[in-house]
Amino acid sequence: MARCLIGLGFNLGDRRAILDFAIEHFETLPNVSVQSVSEWLSTEPIGGPSGQGGFLNGAAILKTVLPPHELLGQLRQVETTLGRERRIRWDARTLDVDILLYDDLIVQSETLVIPHPRMTCRRFVLEPTAEIAPDWVHPEIQWTIGRLFEHLQAAPPNFVLCGSNFTPDLVSRIVDRTRGILQYTPDGECSGDCSAADNATTLESSDDQSNSNQNRLWWVDSLKVLNEVATKDSVKLFIIPICGSAEQRDLALEMRELVIQQKAAPVVTISTDDQVVIENEAVAAIEAMK
């Protein structure tokens, strides 16, 4: 039987009762059994419309003989049974169930992506999954979930925006919305007293920086600078939009591969040409690591 790691979230009604009921419902599904369940974690909403209530999140390990897409269909039926309506993205919801990992499979389809593309940067995912599956290895970046959670806890808030799909206006909006400091741009702009090159490649340049909780963002659009940044151990997350022209997409994919090979930090990819979506995804990824 295959082993599947799922994430659950809920922020409407009696959250704990519904999540407990969902776990009971999974046990009734044909060819599915529940192996373990995390504690439920109270979290603040990330992204989506304002004014939402807090979430209750958790994780579970299922055993199943169903292939991934069939299992997804079964989980969607449980969501529907419990009143889930899919309308506005990241809106308030009765129950949200995501397949995070399925053995060591990598799946890319219109309806399902495994590993879940944003699991590596979400505290509300990593904390409960690290509780029940700390040794499970992410099949793309080859980090265990336990290591991912430790990294989220320990790494300073240094975020690297990668590629030419970022524009000055887009970067400025991300910096403003995340209440951050822009440390470096491809034009050589630099905050503080250090040179642009030093600031791009020496992330741990000062004690003030190491101790600060304020987000700091680097924007790099060359493999050379990215390679220097990726050799450091103080990046919290790399964010890479894979979109634009063929040349831009190729560069983005090379950047992603470089970061994965270096095992410098988790990487989140964003597959859209919509600048608003790129902005929202980048901001949500940064905020979700708090």
N, C-alpha and C positions, 0 to 999 in steps of 0.2 A: 504493500500500500504506500501511496505517496503521503508526504507530510506537507501540510500547507499552513503558512502563518498568515493570519488575518488581523486587520485592525478594525475596531468598532468605535463609533462616536454617536453622540446623541445630545440634543440640547432643548428638547421640548417635553413638557409633561413630566411624569414621574420617571426620571432618567434611569435610576438604579433598577427599578422594577422592570422597565422595558428591556434593559440590557440583560438582566438575569433571565427574563423570559426568552430573549433571543437565543441565549446559550442553550436553554432547554429545548428550543425549537430546532436548533442545529442537530441535536441528538436524535430527533425524529426523522431527519432526512435520510432517504435511502442511500446506502453506500458511504455514509459519513459518520464519523464518531469524533467526539471532543476529547483531546488528549490532555490539555491543560488550559487554564484561564488565568490571566493576570488580575491583580487588584485593579479596581476602577480608579481613575485619576481625574480630578477636577481641573479643567483648563479654561483659559480665556479664548474666545473666538479669534481666529486669524483670518484676515481678508473678509470678503463678502460684505453684504449690507451692514450698516451700523445698527446699534440697538439690540443686537442679539443677546440672549442669555448665555451663561457659561455652559461649557460642554462637560460631559462625562465621557472619558475615553478609556479604552483598554485593548487587550489583544488576546488571541486564542490560537492554539495549535490544533488543527483538524487532521485526522487521518482519513484518507479517501482513496477509492479506486477510480473516481471520476477524473477525466482529463480537465485541464484548467477551465476551458470555456464552458463545459457542462457544469462544473462546480460553480462558476460565476452565475450561471442561470439559476441554480438552486438558491444561492445566496440572495439574488435579486428578488426571488419569490418571497423569501423571508422578509426582506425590506418592505415589499408591497403589502404583505400580510399585516405588518405593523404600521401601515399608513404612510410609507415614504412616497412623496411626490417629487420628481426631479424637475425643478424649474430654474431658479436663479442659482448660478454656481456659488458654492460656499455659503448658501443661505441657511437659515435655521432649518433643522430637519428632525424627523422622528427617529430615524435610524440610518446610519451610513456604514456599510460594510465594504472593506477593500481587501483584495488579495494582495498581500505584500510580497511573499515569497512562496514558491512551490518547488519543493526539493531544491535542486540547483539549476532549474530551467530558466532560460531567457526567452521571453515571449514578446513579440512586437506585432500587434494587430490593431485594427481600427477600434475594436471594442475592449481590448485587454492588453496592458503592458505589465510585464513582470521581469525584474523586480519593480515594485511601485516606484515611479520616477521621482517622487518627492519624500520617500521615507527616510532618506539619509540626513535630511535637514530638519525634521520635525521632532521636537522634544516630546510632543504628546503621542508620537508613535514609538520613538526609541526607548522612552522610559519604561512603558509596560512590556515592550517586546524584549528588552534587555533582562527583565525580571524572569521571563519564562524561556527565553531562547538565546542566552548570551553567547553561546559558541556557534550559532548558526552563521555561516559565511555568506556574505553578499556575493553572488556569483559574478558580478561585473567588476567591482572595485576590490574584491578579495579581502575585505575587512570583516571581522566578526561584528555582530550586533553589539556585543559588549564593548568592543573597541570604539565603535561609532558613538555609543553613548558616553563613554569616557572622554572622547575627543570633544563632543559637544559641551561637556561639563568643564573641561580644562582649557581648551584653546581660547586665546584672546579674541575679541570681536573684530578680526581682520577678514574682510571679504574682497574677493578678486572678481571683477567683471571682465570677462574675456571676449575679445573679438571686435571686429569692425561693425557688427550689427548694433552695437551701442553707439549712440550719438551724444554730443555734448549736452543737448537739451534733456535727453533721456537719462543720462547719468546724473545730471543736476537734480532732476525730479526724484530719482531714487535716493540720492543723498539727503535731500530735504525731508522726504517722507520717513526715512529711517533715522532721522536726527543724527546723521553721521558727519564725518569729516572726510573730504576727498583728499587722499594722500598723494596720488600720482595719476597723471593722464598721459596718453601717447605724445602729447605736445610738450611734455617735460614740466608741466605745472606741478608744484609741490607745496605742501603746507609745512610750516615749521622752519627751522634753520638749516636743515640738511639739504644736500643737493638732490635733484630729482632722481638721479641714478641710484644714489644711496637709499633714498626713500622707497624706491621701487623694489630694491633687492634686499634691503635689510629691515625686515618688518619689526624686529625687536630692537629698534634703534635707541630707545630711551626708557628709563624706569617709569616715567610718566605714562608712556604708551602702554607698557606692560600692565600697569595697575589700573588703567582707565577702563570703565565699562562702556564708553562711548564707541559706537560703531565707526570703523575706519575702512574706507573703500579705496581700492586700487583699480584703475582701468588700464588694461594692457591689451594691445592689439598685435603683438608680434610674438612669435615662438621663442625668440631669443630671450626677451624679458620674462616671458612666462616661465621658461626653463629655469631662470635664476630664482624667480619667486617660488617655484614649485620645489626647490631644494631645501627651502626653509621648513621648519616644523611648527610655525605659528600662524598658519592660515586656517581659518575656521571653515570656509566654504568657497568653492569656485562656482561661478554662475556663467553658463555658456549658452547663448541663443544659437540654435542651429537652423538658419534660415537665410534669406537673401539670395544673392547670385550664386552660381555654381562655385565661384572662387571663394566667396564668403563662407559657404557651407563647408567646403573642403578645409579651409583654415580652422573653422570651428571644430570639425571632427578631429583634425590633427591636435588641436589644443586639448580636447577631451581625452584623447589617447595618451598624450604626454602626461597629463595630470594623473590618470589612472596608473600609468607605468611607474611614475614617481611615488605613488601612494602618499601624496603630500597632504591631502585632505579630501573629504567628500566633494562630489561634483554634482550640480543640478543642471540639466539641460532643458531648454525651453524651445519647443518646436512650433513657431508661428512667426509670421511676418508682421503681425499686429503689434505696433509699438505700445499700445495701452496694455495689452495682455502681457507683453514682456515686462513692462514696468510693474504691473500688479503681481506677477509671478515672482519677480526678483525681490520685491518688498516683502511679500508673504514668506519667502524662503528665509530671508534675514530675520524677520520678526519671529518666525516659528522656532528659531534656535535659542531664544531667550529661556 
